[in-house]
Structure formats: C-alpha cells, structure tokens
Amino acid sequence: MKVVASTENYTVYLRKDGRHAVRGADKSPINGDEKVTILLEHGLITAAAPKPAEPEAADETAAQAEESAAEDEGGAAEESAAEDTAEDAAAADSAEEDSAGEEAEDDK
C-alpha cells in the first residue's frame, strides 16, 4: 500500500486495487462515515458527504400510518352502515309479511 496522506490522527493509503484504506494513529482501521469524511477532505473521492437522517422521511411515514388508520376506521364504518342497512331491509320485509298476513286473516 502506498501512503497518500498522513496526519497525526490517521494515515490514508492507496491499495493495489485502487481503493483507499484509512488507519488511525493506533493502526486500527477507520471505516464508515468517518472514512468517507476523511477521503472527501483530501479530495480522494467525489461522493456526496454522508447526510444525517431526514426528518421529512419520518413525517411521511407517520402521515401514511395515519392515512391507513383512517381508511381502516372508514372501512369499519362502511361495513357497519351496510350491516345496518341490511338489518333495516330485513325488518321492513318482516313488517310487510306481517301486514300481508294480517290482511289475509281479515279477508277470511
């Protein structure tokens, strides 16, 4: 490995495969966001800096959860209304049969 940059806190190496390695002062590897930040500082990569988690994504997830909860409640209300309508129709049919039966008895 070839030394590309060195500070008192870390050393940046160029590996044979063209990638970079970063070692701390204690010779332990530095990886992840910290490695990306170091490589960006030295202009060795052109990737975007790591972004902190966006609160908008959390807001969208919460909004979607609220929408599905509202749909579930709305669906339950529609089912309840459909059941009420079916019960009302059954009661009306029953009432018609009772009145038809009474009329038949009156005709006798």
Contacts in CASP RR format, 6 or more apart in sequence:
PFRMAT RR
TARGET T0000
AUTHOR 0000-0000-0000
METHOD contacts of the structure
MODEL  1
MKVVASTENYTVYLRKDGRHAVRGADKSPINGDEKVTILLEHGLITAAAP
KPAEPEAADETAAQAEESAAEDEGGAAEESAAEDTAEDAAAADSAEEDSA
GEEAEDDK
1 13 0 8 1.000
1 14 0 8 1.000
1 15 0 8 1.000
1 16 0 8 1.000
1 21 0 8 1.000
2 13 0 8 1.000
2 14 0 8 1.000
3 11 0 8 1.000
3 12 0 8 1.000
3 13 0 8 1.000
4 12 0 8 1.000
4 13 0 8 1.000
4 14 0 8 1.000
4 20 0 8 1.000
4 42 0 8 1.000
4 44 0 8 1.000
5 11 0 8 1.000
5 12 0 8 1.000
5 42 0 8 1.000
5 44 0 8 1.000
6 12 0 8 1.000
8 25 0 8 1.000
9 24 0 8 1.000
9 25 0 8 1.000
10 22 0 8 1.000
10 23 0 8 1.000
10 24 0 8 1.000
10 25 0 8 1.000
10 30 0 8 1.000
10 38 0 8 1.000
11 22 0 8 1.000
11 23 0 8 1.000
11 24 0 8 1.000
12 20 0 8 1.000
12 21 0 8 1.000
12 22 0 8 1.000
12 38 0 8 1.000
12 39 0 8 1.000
12 42 0 8 1.000
12 44 0 8 1.000
13 20 0 8 1.000
13 21 0 8 1.000
13 22 0 8 1.000
13 23 0 8 1.000
14 20 0 8 1.000
15 21 0 8 1.000
20 35 0 8 1.000
20 39 0 8 1.000
20 44 0 8 1.000
20 45 0 8 1.000
21 29 0 8 1.000
22 29 0 8 1.000
22 30 0 8 1.000
22 31 0 8 1.000
22 34 0 8 1.000
22 35 0 8 1.000
22 38 0 8 1.000
22 39 0 8 1.000
23 29 0 8 1.000
23 30 0 8 1.000
24 30 0 8 1.000
30 38 0 8 1.000
33 50 0 8 1.000
36 45 0 8 1.000
36 47 0 8 1.000
36 49 0 8 1.000
36 50 0 8 1.000
37 49 0 8 1.000
37 50 0 8 1.000
39 45 0 8 1.000
40 47 0 8 1.000
40 49 0 8 1.000
END
